[in-house]
């Protein structure tokens, strides 16, 4: 795979990861110390969370394949 295509896949992964954090920011307030206040959180929709996680996981598996091919190793 060309370097530019690999970089594009890594950037897409980061975008997907930020989508999950954006959802957290909308639904989970933070305590004064900056940590999430789960006790004051709004409910998370299971389907919405699963959809975001599934896309992120799929992208991570694509990147795993890129890394394995680039390193020339066989997956276990």
C-alpha positions in Angstrom: 0.0 0.0 0.0 1.2 3.4 -0.8 2.3 5.7 2.0 -0.4 8.3 1.1 -3.2 5.7 1.3 -1.9 4.4 4.7 -1.8 8.0 6.1 -5.4 8.5 4.8 -6.5 5.4 6.7 -4.7 6.5 9.9 -6.4 9.9 9.7 -9.8 8.3 9.2 -9.2 6.3 12.3 -8.5 9.4 14.3 -11.6 11.1 12.9 -13.7 8.1 14.0 -12.1 8.1 17.4 -12.9 11.8 17.8 -16.6 11.0 16.9 -16.8 8.8 20.0 -15.2 11.5 22.2 -17.5 14.1 20.8 -20.5 11.9 21.8 -19.0 11.6 25.3 -18.6 15.4 25.5 -22.3 15.8 24.6 -23.6 13.2 27.0 -21.2 13.2 30.0 -20.5 16.3 32.0 -17.1 16.8 33.5 -16.2 17.3 37.2 -14.2 20.3 38.2 -11.0 18.2 38.0 -11.7 17.5 34.3 -12.7 13.8 34.7 -16.0 12.5 33.4 -18.9 12.7 35.9 -20.7 9.4 35.0 -23.2 9.8 37.8 -24.6 13.0 36.1 -24.4 11.6 32.6 -27.3 11.4 30.1 -28.1 7.9 28.9 -26.1 6.7 25.9 -28.1 5.1 23.1 -26.8 1.5 22.7 -27.2 1.5 19.0 -25.5 4.8 18.5 -22.5 3.7 20.7 -22.3 0.3 18.9 -22.4 1.9 15.5 -19.5 4.3 16.4 -17.5 1.5 18.0 -18.0 -0.9 15.1 -16.8 1.6 12.6 -13.8 2.4 14.8 -13.0 -1.3 15.3 -13.3 -2.0 11.5 -10.9 0.8 10.8 -8.5 -0.4 13.4 -8.5 -3.9 11.8 -7.8 -2.2 8.4 -4.8 -0.4 10.0 -3.6 -3.7 11.6 -3.5 -5.2 8.1 -1.5 -2.3 6.8 1.0 -2.6 9.6 1.3 -6.4 9.2 1.9 -6.0 5.5 4.4 -3.1 5.9 6.4 -5.1 8.5 6.2 -8.3 6.5 5.1 -10.4 9.5 2.5 -13.1 9.6 -0.5 -12.6 11.9 -1.0 -15.1 14.7 
